[in-house]
Amino acid sequence: MSSMISLAEEQELRLGVVNFMNTTPLTHGLELNQGIELVPKVPSELINLVEQGEVDFALSSSIDYQQSSCDVSVLPVSALSSDGETLTVKVCSRVPLQDITEVHCDTDSHTSIVLLQIILQKQYGNSIKVMPKDLRSMIARNEDLPEAVLMIGDKVVTSDLTSSHPYEADLGAAWKEFTGLPFVFAVWLGQSDLLSHKAKQAATAIDRQLRCNAQRIEQVVAKNAASRGWESNLALAYVTKHMDYSWTNEHEESLELFYKYAYELGLIEQNKPLAFFRY
């Protein structure tokens, strides 16, 4: 009896995920697979679940690979990226971007804050002060937002800032223009000492779910758009034309370049070579 319990426990797979619209092609229906538990958090909190052993893998902010307090590796499957405009990662300002001195940044993502500083420094020669801000709560209370803000996620689409903050840049589009590469916002991270069969189990399940959802993407969008404040047609265009869920040599090259720039600008303390799970 005890051996049967041990086997069941060994096969249990815990995945940290984000409940944004852009992750639905990856995660919708995953929880229906036997032995898989999904643990939802905002992107900035997922790496903590990995470090504390509360999940096996998490769709973590890509910069957290460099900043994690424990040794982590990348599961090379179905990253969350964009090959140009994202719609949902934007810096919005009342003044021209080259005149910004500080940006109040959405606390939901670590990666976007670093990307913002790289884009403003490399493209505008502008070194800014980063001010963490709970923009989600401010928007919910209909409060006036600061002069310059970095916003990510569904609230970018559901909050119209075009009149109050007429100067903006989509960070995915800016990275594409600057480097010619897609930008990787999130990757599946896990503690490096995880057994290879866990990595294989996770990669197989994630890839299979993505393929399944791609074949019925209109249904997946219809089930998830309204609850996240999206109009269905826009949500469908978003996940099929703006978001990219593949993992290629270009994605690896882009991630390495992102880390290189972050290190050169002093935004991370080290630039570890990418390490991957092998299975």
Short mmCIF file of the C-alpha atoms (twelve columns), coordinates in Angstrom:
data_MODEL
# 
_entry.id   MODEL 
# 
loop_
_atom_site.group_PDB 
_atom_site.id 
_atom_site.type_symbol 
_atom_site.label_atom_id 
_atom_site.label_alt_id 
_atom_site.label_comp_id 
_atom_site.label_asym_id 
_atom_site.label_seq_id 
_atom_site.Cartn_x 
_atom_site.Cartn_y 
_atom_site.Cartn_z 
_atom_site.pdbx_PDB_model_num 
ATOM 1   C CA . MET A 1   0.000   0.000  0.000   1 
ATOM 2   C CA . SER A 2   2.786   2.430  0.922   1 
ATOM 3   C CA . SER A 3   4.550   1.802  -2.398  1 
ATOM 4   C CA . MET A 4   1.352   2.701  -4.279  1 
ATOM 5   C CA . ILE A 5   1.084   5.997  -2.370  1 
ATOM 6   C CA . SER A 6   4.740   6.788  -3.047  1 
ATOM 7   C CA . LEU A 7   4.238   6.210  -6.767  1 
ATOM 8   C CA . ALA A 8   1.197   8.482  -6.836  1 
ATOM 9   C CA . GLU A 9   3.059   11.202 -4.979  1 
ATOM 10  C CA . GLU A 10  6.030   10.874 -7.340  1 
ATOM 11  C CA . GLN A 11  3.770   11.421 -10.355 1 
ATOM 12  C CA . GLU A 12  2.050   14.498 -8.920  1 
ATOM 13  C CA . LEU A 13  3.055   17.584 -10.906 1 
ATOM 14  C CA . ARG A 14  2.581   21.088 -9.535  1 
ATOM 15  C CA . LEU A 15  2.768   23.994 -11.993 1 
ATOM 16  C CA . GLY A 16  2.819   27.687 -11.092 1 
ATOM 17  C CA . VAL A 17  0.868   29.703 -13.647 1 
ATOM 18  C CA . VAL A 18  -0.476  33.186 -14.394 1 
ATOM 19  C CA . ASN A 19  -4.169  33.897 -14.904 1 
ATOM 20  C CA . PHE A 20  -3.691  36.522 -17.626 1 
ATOM 21  C CA . MET A 21  -5.331  36.205 -21.035 1 
ATOM 22  C CA . ASN A 22  -1.976  35.607 -22.694 1 
ATOM 23  C CA . THR A 23  -1.374  32.349 -20.826 1 
ATOM 24  C CA . THR A 24  -4.682  30.668 -21.670 1 
ATOM 25  C CA . PRO A 25  -3.378  28.869 -24.801 1 
ATOM 26  C CA . LEU A 26  -0.709  27.317 -22.570 1 
ATOM 27  C CA . THR A 27  -2.649  26.558 -19.420 1 
ATOM 28  C CA . HIS A 28  -6.372  26.243 -20.216 1 
ATOM 29  C CA . GLY A 29  -7.372  22.657 -19.448 1 
ATOM 30  C CA . LEU A 30  -4.045  21.619 -17.926 1 
ATOM 31  C CA . GLU A 31  -5.715  21.115 -14.558 1 
ATOM 32  C CA . LEU A 32  -7.939  18.438 -16.107 1 
ATOM 33  C CA . ASN A 33  -4.916  16.186 -16.677 1 
ATOM 34  C CA . GLN A 34  -4.640  13.540 -13.987 1 
ATOM 35  C CA . GLY A 35  -1.913  14.292 -11.478 1 
ATOM 36  C CA . ILE A 36  -1.470  17.967 -12.420 1 
ATOM 37  C CA . GLU A 37  -2.199  20.806 -9.995  1 
ATOM 38  C CA . LEU A 38  -2.115  24.449 -11.120 1 
ATOM 39  C CA . VAL A 39  -1.093  27.156 -8.641  1 
ATOM 40  C CA . PRO A 40  -2.042  30.646 -9.908  1 
ATOM 41  C CA . LYS A 41  -0.058  33.773 -8.956  1 
ATOM 42  C CA . VAL A 42  0.962   37.068 -10.559 1 
ATOM 43  C CA . PRO A 43  4.258   36.716 -12.509 1 
ATOM 44  C CA . SER A 44  6.468   38.348 -9.875  1 
ATOM 45  C CA . GLU A 45  5.392   35.834 -7.204  1 
ATOM 46  C CA . LEU A 46  5.918   32.622 -9.152  1 
ATOM 47  C CA . ILE A 47  9.663   32.319 -8.611  1 
ATOM 48  C CA . ASN A 48  9.029   32.238 -4.844  1 
ATOM 49  C CA . LEU A 49  6.942   29.095 -5.321  1 
ATOM 50  C CA . VAL A 50  9.847   27.447 -7.153  1 
ATOM 51  C CA . GLU A 51  12.413  28.508 -4.552  1 
ATOM 52  C CA . GLN A 52  10.254  27.228 -1.677  1 
ATOM 53  C CA . GLY A 53  9.527   23.923 -3.406  1 
ATOM 54  C CA . GLU A 54  5.795   24.618 -3.522  1 
ATOM 55  C CA . VAL A 55  5.683   23.885 -7.271  1 
ATOM 56  C CA . ASP A 56  7.853   21.790 -9.575  1 
ATOM 57  C CA . PHE A 57  7.864   24.330 -12.403 1 
ATOM 58  C CA . ALA A 58  6.474   27.829 -12.841 1 
ATOM 59  C CA . LEU A 59  5.916   30.061 -15.864 1 
ATOM 60  C CA . SER A 60  8.228   32.626 -14.298 1 
ATOM 61  C CA . SER A 61  9.351   36.082 -15.369 1 
ATOM 62  C CA . SER A 62  12.396  35.430 -17.527 1 
ATOM 63  C CA . ILE A 63  14.671  37.760 -15.527 1 
ATOM 64  C CA . ASP A 64  14.076  35.584 -12.454 1 
ATOM 65  C CA . TYR A 65  16.413  32.996 -13.955 1 
ATOM 66  C CA . GLN A 66  19.241  35.396 -13.117 1 
ATOM 67  C CA . GLN A 67  17.873  36.617 -9.796  1 
ATOM 68  C CA . SER A 68  16.638  33.411 -8.166  1 
ATOM 69  C CA . SER A 69  18.021  32.572 -4.734  1 
ATOM 70  C CA . CYS A 70  18.365  28.908 -5.727  1 
ATOM 71  C CA . ASP A 71  19.839  27.086 -8.717  1 
ATOM 72  C CA . VAL A 72  17.178  26.934 -11.443 1 
ATOM 73  C CA . SER A 73  17.077  25.660 -15.008 1 
ATOM 74  C CA . VAL A 74  14.850  26.354 -18.000 1 
ATOM 75  C CA . LEU A 75  12.378  23.816 -19.334 1 
ATOM 76  C CA . PRO A 76  12.788  24.393 -23.096 1 
ATOM 77  C CA . VAL A 77  9.128   24.244 -24.061 1 
ATOM 78  C CA . SER A 78  6.408   26.762 -24.943 1 
ATOM 79  C CA . ALA A 79  7.735   30.071 -23.612 1 
ATOM 80  C CA . LEU A 80  5.588   33.198 -23.340 1 
ATOM 81  C CA . SER A 81  6.916   35.696 -25.845 1 
ATOM 82  C CA . SER A 82  6.032   38.197 -28.547 1 
ATOM 83  C CA . ASP A 83  7.567   38.808 -31.960 1 
ATOM 84  C CA . GLY A 84  6.713   42.491 -31.955 1 
ATOM 85  C CA . GLU A 85  3.756   44.369 -30.462 1 
ATOM 86  C CA . THR A 86  2.344   42.841 -27.277 1 
ATOM 87  C CA . LEU A 87  -0.707  45.080 -26.574 1 
ATOM 88  C CA . THR A 88  -0.231  44.380 -22.866 1 
ATOM 89  C CA . VAL A 89  3.248   45.607 -21.879 1 
ATOM 90  C CA . LYS A 90  3.409   49.369 -22.249 1 
ATOM 91  C CA . VAL A 91  5.042   52.454 -20.810 1 
ATOM 92  C CA . CYS A 92  2.533   55.313 -20.872 1 
ATOM 93  C CA . SER A 93  3.468   58.925 -20.152 1 
ATOM 94  C CA . ARG A 94  2.129   62.460 -20.044 1 
ATOM 95  C CA . VAL A 95  5.482   63.712 -21.379 1 
ATOM 96  C CA . PRO A 96  7.682   62.506 -24.279 1 
ATOM 97  C CA . LEU A 97  9.546   59.316 -23.400 1 
ATOM 98  C CA . GLN A 98  12.966  60.972 -23.688 1 
ATOM 99  C CA . ASP A 99  11.909  63.454 -20.987 1 
ATOM 100 C CA . ILE A 100 10.830  60.867 -18.414 1 
ATOM 101 C CA . THR A 101 12.814  60.981 -15.171 1 
ATOM 102 C CA . GLU A 102 10.947  58.320 -13.192 1 
ATOM 103 C CA . VAL A 103 8.446   55.579 -14.003 1 
ATOM 104 C CA . HIS A 104 5.946   54.120 -11.567 1 
ATOM 105 C CA . CYS A 105 6.102   50.435 -12.387 1 
ATOM 106 C CA . ASP A 106 3.503   47.737 -12.145 1 
ATOM 107 C CA . THR A 107 4.606   45.364 -9.387  1 
ATOM 108 C CA . ASP A 108 3.228   42.325 -11.240 1 
ATOM 109 C CA . SER A 109 6.333   41.672 -13.362 1 
ATOM 110 C CA . HIS A 110 10.087  41.689 -12.775 1 
ATOM 111 C CA . THR A 111 11.029  41.193 -16.433 1 
ATOM 112 C CA . SER A 112 9.082   44.136 -17.837 1 
ATOM 113 C CA . ILE A 113 10.730  46.539 -15.381 1 
ATOM 114 C CA . VAL A 114 14.186  45.481 -16.558 1 
ATOM 115 C CA . LEU A 115 13.119  45.576 -20.216 1 
ATOM 116 C CA . LEU A 116 11.755  49.094 -19.727 1 
ATOM 117 C CA . GLN A 117 15.113  50.328 -18.413 1 
ATOM 118 C CA . ILE A 118 17.001  48.695 -21.282 1 
ATOM 119 C CA . ILE A 119 14.722  50.225 -23.928 1 
ATOM 120 C CA . LEU A 120 14.778  53.721 -22.429 1 
ATOM 121 C CA . GLN A 121 18.566  53.611 -21.975 1 
ATOM 122 C CA . LYS A 122 19.476  52.031 -25.320 1 
ATOM 123 C CA . GLN A 123 16.922  53.762 -27.544 1 
ATOM 124 C CA . TYR A 124 16.397  57.092 -25.780 1 
ATOM 125 C CA . GLY A 125 19.608  57.499 -23.786 1 
ATOM 126 C CA . ASN A 126 17.404  57.939 -20.765 1 
ATOM 127 C CA . SER A 127 18.297  56.560 -17.322 1 
ATOM 128 C CA . ILE A 128 15.205  56.584 -15.138 1 
ATOM 129 C CA . LYS A 129 14.285  56.047 -11.503 1 
ATOM 130 C CA . VAL A 130 11.982  53.058 -10.982 1 
ATOM 131 C CA . MET A 131 9.146   53.540 -8.500  1 
ATOM 132 C CA . PRO A 132 7.185   50.363 -7.585  1 
ATOM 133 C CA . LYS A 133 3.443   51.030 -7.627  1 
ATOM 134 C CA . ASP A 134 0.312   48.952 -7.181  1 
ATOM 135 C CA . LEU A 135 -1.320  50.253 -10.351 1 
ATOM 136 C CA . ARG A 136 -4.016  47.580 -10.249 1 
ATOM 137 C CA . SER A 137 -5.403  48.989 -6.989  1 
ATOM 138 C CA . MET A 138 -5.140  52.588 -8.222  1 
ATOM 139 C CA . ILE A 139 -7.131  51.743 -11.340 1 
ATOM 140 C CA . ALA A 140 -9.731  49.858 -9.309  1 
ATOM 141 C CA . ARG A 141 -10.204 52.963 -7.156  1 
ATOM 142 C CA . ASN A 142 -10.306 55.263 -10.219 1 
ATOM 143 C CA . GLU A 143 -7.339  57.233 -8.907  1 
ATOM 144 C CA . ASP A 144 -5.251  59.468 -11.168 1 
ATOM 145 C CA . LEU A 145 -2.113  57.654 -12.278 1 
ATOM 146 C CA . PRO A 146 1.392   59.173 -11.992 1 
ATOM 147 C CA . GLU A 147 3.030   61.028 -14.874 1 
ATOM 148 C CA . ALA A 148 4.723   57.926 -16.323 1 
ATOM 149 C CA . VAL A 149 3.665   54.337 -15.682 1 
ATOM 150 C CA . LEU A 150 4.647   50.854 -16.792 1 
ATOM 151 C CA . MET A 151 1.623   48.591 -17.044 1 
ATOM 152 C CA . ILE A 152 1.373   44.910 -17.864 1 
ATOM 153 C CA . GLY A 153 -1.362  42.332 -18.283 1 
ATOM 154 C CA . ASP A 154 -5.061  42.501 -19.031 1 
ATOM 155 C CA . LYS A 155 -5.524  45.876 -17.332 1 
ATOM 156 C CA . VAL A 156 -3.544  47.543 -20.149 1 
ATOM 157 C CA . VAL A 157 -6.371  46.697 -22.543 1 
ATOM 158 C CA . THR A 158 -9.213  47.324 -20.101 1 
ATOM 159 C CA . SER A 159 -7.811  50.738 -19.029 1 
ATOM 160 C CA . ASP A 160 -7.796  53.500 -21.665 1 
ATOM 161 C CA . LEU A 161 -4.934  55.931 -20.990 1 
ATOM 162 C CA . THR A 162 -4.693  57.476 -24.455 1 
ATOM 163 C CA . SER A 163 -6.106  60.836 -23.373 1 
ATOM 164 C CA . SER A 164 -4.311  61.207 -20.036 1 
ATOM 165 C CA . HIS A 165 -1.011  59.583 -21.134 1 
ATOM 166 C CA . PRO A 166 -0.618  60.252 -24.878 1 
ATOM 167 C CA . TYR A 167 3.035   59.159 -25.147 1 
ATOM 168 C CA . GLU A 168 3.525   55.416 -25.072 1 
ATOM 169 C CA . ALA A 169 5.722   52.566 -26.209 1 
ATOM 170 C CA . ASP A 170 4.882   48.897 -26.508 1 
ATOM 171 C CA . LEU A 171 7.967   47.201 -25.084 1 
ATOM 172 C CA . GLY A 172 7.669   44.079 -27.247 1 
ATOM 173 C CA . ALA A 173 7.592   46.224 -30.393 1 
ATOM 174 C CA . ALA A 174 10.478  48.349 -29.122 1 
ATOM 175 C CA . TRP A 175 12.644  45.259 -28.465 1 
ATOM 176 C CA . LYS A 176 11.838  43.850 -31.918 1 
ATOM 177 C CA . GLU A 177 12.760  47.156 -33.569 1 
ATOM 178 C CA . PHE A 178 15.993  47.387 -31.572 1 
ATOM 179 C CA . THR A 179 17.206  43.783 -31.883 1 
ATOM 180 C CA . GLY A 180 15.208  42.133 -34.667 1 
ATOM 181 C CA . LEU A 181 14.354  39.333 -32.235 1 
ATOM 182 C CA . PRO A 182 11.263  38.152 -30.357 1 
ATOM 183 C CA . PHE A 183 11.154  38.981 -26.664 1 
ATOM 184 C CA . VAL A 184 10.767  36.238 -24.061 1 
ATOM 185 C CA . PHE A 185 8.674   37.455 -21.146 1 
ATOM 186 C CA . ALA A 186 8.335   34.178 -19.259 1 
ATOM 187 C CA . VAL A 187 9.901   30.719 -19.246 1 
ATOM 188 C CA . TRP A 188 9.189   27.545 -17.332 1 
ATOM 189 C CA . LEU A 189 11.684  27.396 -14.444 1 
ATOM 190 C CA . GLY A 190 12.312  24.648 -11.923 1 
ATOM 191 C CA . GLN A 191 14.970  23.786 -9.367  1 
ATOM 192 C CA . SER A 192 17.882  22.288 -11.273 1 
ATOM 193 C CA . ASP A 193 18.056  19.123 -9.186  1 
ATOM 194 C CA . LEU A 194 14.587  17.942 -10.233 1 
ATOM 195 C CA . LEU A 195 14.613  14.442 -11.674 1 
ATOM 196 C CA . SER A 196 14.573  14.213 -15.448 1 
ATOM 197 C CA . HIS A 197 11.303  12.289 -15.481 1 
ATOM 198 C CA . LYS A 198 9.592   15.295 -13.855 1 
ATOM 199 C CA . ALA A 199 10.936  17.545 -16.600 1 
ATOM 200 C CA . LYS A 200 9.742   15.139 -19.260 1 
ATOM 201 C CA . GLN A 201 6.323   14.817 -17.631 1 
ATOM 202 C CA . ALA A 202 5.937   18.608 -17.483 1 
ATOM 203 C CA . ALA A 203 7.231   19.277 -21.004 1 
ATOM 204 C CA . THR A 204 4.980   16.598 -22.475 1 
ATOM 205 C CA . ALA A 205 1.880   17.865 -20.680 1 
ATOM 206 C CA . ILE A 206 2.517   21.529 -21.536 1 
ATOM 207 C CA . ASP A 207 3.280   20.858 -25.194 1 
ATOM 208 C CA . ARG A 208 0.274   18.559 -25.568 1 
ATOM 209 C CA . GLN A 209 -2.071  21.121 -23.982 1 
ATOM 210 C CA . LEU A 210 -0.776  23.917 -26.206 1 
ATOM 211 C CA . ARG A 211 -1.355  21.810 -29.319 1 
ATOM 212 C CA . CYS A 212 -4.813  20.830 -28.129 1 
ATOM 213 C CA . ASN A 213 -5.788  24.426 -27.366 1 
ATOM 214 C CA . ALA A 214 -4.445  25.636 -30.725 1 
ATOM 215 C CA . GLN A 215 -6.936  23.362 -32.473 1 
ATOM 216 C CA . ARG A 216 -9.866  24.889 -30.565 1 
ATOM 217 C CA . ILE A 217 -8.514  28.356 -29.894 1 
ATOM 218 C CA . GLU A 218 -11.825 30.131 -30.573 1 
ATOM 219 C CA . GLN A 219 -13.484 28.069 -27.831 1 
ATOM 220 C CA . VAL A 220 -10.616 28.655 -25.411 1 
ATOM 221 C CA . VAL A 221 -10.824 32.413 -25.991 1 
ATOM 222 C CA . ALA A 222 -14.620 32.438 -25.653 1 
ATOM 223 C CA . LYS A 223 -14.368 30.760 -22.246 1 
ATOM 224 C CA . ASN A 224 -11.725 33.146 -20.911 1 
ATOM 225 C CA . ALA A 225 -12.106 36.572 -22.542 1 
ATOM 226 C CA . ALA A 226 -15.139 38.079 -20.803 1 
ATOM 227 C CA . SER A 227 -14.039 37.205 -17.272 1 
ATOM 228 C CA . ARG A 228 -10.765 39.051 -17.918 1 
ATOM 229 C CA . GLY A 229 -12.435 42.115 -19.426 1 
ATOM 230 C CA . TRP A 230 -11.547 41.363 -23.045 1 
ATOM 231 C CA . GLU A 231 -13.733 41.646 -26.132 1 
ATOM 232 C CA . SER A 232 -13.627 38.232 -27.829 1 
ATOM 233 C CA . ASN A 233 -12.340 39.301 -31.256 1 
ATOM 234 C CA . LEU A 234 -9.540  41.359 -29.761 1 
ATOM 235 C CA . ALA A 235 -8.630  38.529 -27.383 1 
ATOM 236 C CA . LEU A 236 -8.470  36.077 -30.288 1 
ATOM 237 C CA . ALA A 237 -6.199  38.382 -32.288 1 
ATOM 238 C CA . TYR A 238 -4.083  38.907 -29.180 1 
ATOM 239 C CA . VAL A 239 -3.303  35.254 -28.507 1 
ATOM 240 C CA . THR A 240 -2.959  34.263 -32.167 1 
ATOM 241 C CA . LYS A 241 -1.150  37.277 -33.678 1 
ATOM 242 C CA . HIS A 242 0.602   39.118 -30.858 1 
ATOM 243 C CA . MET A 243 1.637   36.354 -28.475 1 
ATOM 244 C CA . ASP A 244 4.084   33.601 -29.387 1 
ATOM 245 C CA . TYR A 245 4.296   30.282 -27.529 1 
ATOM 246 C CA . SER A 246 7.189   28.584 -29.300 1 
ATOM 247 C CA . TRP A 247 10.751  27.955 -28.161 1 
ATOM 248 C CA . THR A 248 13.411  28.297 -30.882 1 
ATOM 249 C CA . ASN A 249 17.068  29.229 -31.267 1 
ATOM 250 C CA . GLU A 250 15.915  32.836 -31.784 1 
ATOM 251 C CA . HIS A 251 14.180  32.826 -28.417 1 
ATOM 252 C CA . GLU A 252 17.318  31.506 -26.742 1 
ATOM 253 C CA . GLU A 253 19.439  34.136 -28.528 1 
ATOM 254 C CA . SER A 254 17.047  36.887 -27.463 1 
ATOM 255 C CA . LEU A 255 17.075  35.763 -23.839 1 
ATOM 256 C CA . GLU A 256 20.871  35.731 -23.777 1 
ATOM 257 C CA . LEU A 257 20.969  39.239 -25.292 1 
ATOM 258 C CA . PHE A 258 18.426  40.481 -22.741 1 
ATOM 259 C CA . TYR A 259 20.588  39.179 -19.912 1 
ATOM 260 C CA . LYS A 260 23.711  40.702 -21.502 1 
ATOM 261 C CA . TYR A 261 22.161  44.184 -21.668 1 
ATOM 262 C CA . ALA A 262 20.701  43.880 -18.168 1 
ATOM 263 C CA . TYR A 263 24.117  42.983 -16.792 1 
ATOM 264 C CA . GLU A 264 25.910  45.764 -18.713 1 
ATOM 265 C CA . LEU A 265 23.481  48.333 -17.290 1 
ATOM 266 C CA . GLY A 266 23.889  47.004 -13.751 1 
ATOM 267 C CA . LEU A 267 20.296  45.782 -13.538 1 
ATOM 268 C CA . ILE A 268 21.349  42.265 -12.509 1 
ATOM 269 C CA . GLU A 269 24.348  41.249 -10.420 1 
ATOM 270 C CA . GLN A 270 25.408  38.294 -12.571 1 
ATOM 271 C CA . ASN A 271 24.865  36.892 -16.039 1 
ATOM 272 C CA . LYS A 272 24.630  33.134 -15.677 1 
ATOM 273 C CA . PRO A 273 24.774  31.049 -18.867 1 
ATOM 274 C CA . LEU A 274 21.439  29.450 -19.689 1 
ATOM 275 C CA . ALA A 275 21.030  25.938 -18.281 1 
ATOM 276 C CA . PHE A 276 18.309  23.621 -19.524 1 
ATOM 277 C CA . PHE A 277 16.576  20.501 -18.287 1 
ATOM 278 C CA . ARG A 278 17.499  17.472 -20.394 1 
ATOM 279 C CA . TYR A 279 15.039  14.609 -20.687 1 
# 
